[in-house]
Each structure stands twice: as structure tokens, then as C-alpha cells.
Amino acid sequence: MSAPSSAAGQIAIGGYFQQQHLEAARSYYGRPENMGFCPPGLAKKGTGCLPPGQAKPWRKGAPLRPGVIYYDVPRAVVLSFGVPPAGYKYVRVASDILLIAVGTSLVIDAMEDLVR
């Protein structure tokens, strides 16, 4: 898969992830062994399994807030997405997959509510 590009070599905010990325992520996280566990009380709130007051601790076009815990995206997902552009990486925050800028943690794009 090729990444969208721009004249300056930077990616437009909200302009990276495409339908094939979403399908690849849903395929991976749709398998029972990759779904994770969310307590029923939090699952029905629709906050991506985050406790109240911590829902969506990020915003496109802004850096991740200090203290936001993020995880590497599994290698199988990265391989299905394709290598991120130079200077960027994929991370998972709660049930969302983000493309962030390395160093600044600026959120470039996101796929929401993937991990259950």
C-alpha cells in the first residue's frame, strides 16, 4: 500500500488512513484472539474501554497529552498497513489506532473504536 503524499513531504491532518487501512485493522482486531477484554459496564458506554473522564485523550492536529499511554501496533497490522512514512509511527491509544509524528507526538490521523 502506498501512503498519500503531499508536495512538502508532510501528510495532511486527517488525510492518511484510507479504506484499505480500516479493513486491515478490522480484520486483525475482529479475530477473537485479538479483541482484548473490556468489562461489560465500560463496553456499553462506548468509550473504547476507557474509564469515565478519560475518553479520547487525543485530537487530530494536536500532540498527545502528557501521560497518555500508547502501545505499539502489532507487527501483523503494520505489515498489512505498510511501513509508515519516514518520521511517523502507528500507535494504539485505547481502542484507536493513530498515526503520530515521531518526536512531537502530533496526531496526524486516526481510526477509532477498533479494539474491543
Phi, psi and omega in degrees: 000138179259147181273144174299145181236165176228168184298323183274358181084359177259160182259135178294142177301127180076011185245020183258301186293136180238179184304320181294329176293315180298317179297319179295318180293316179296324178298315181292307185282352176280343178285138184307322183289347182249002185286329185079183181231134176230126179304142184307322180297319178283325182300318183285346178284341179071030180256017181071027178073020175267144176298158179306142180086352180243009183295136177047074182276029181212165177211137177301136179087000179234151177290154174300140179292150175303139178090352177290126181270127177229159184235154173295145175283138181305145183306320180300323179288316179301317180296323179286331177284325191101156181299135179295156178301155179304132179089004181229160174211157175268137175222160175246128174239115184055241182258017184245147172251128183242151166255118181239156176280132178292136178098308182263342185059027176292127180280116181270313180206165184209150168242123188258152173057051181264322186264130180245000000 
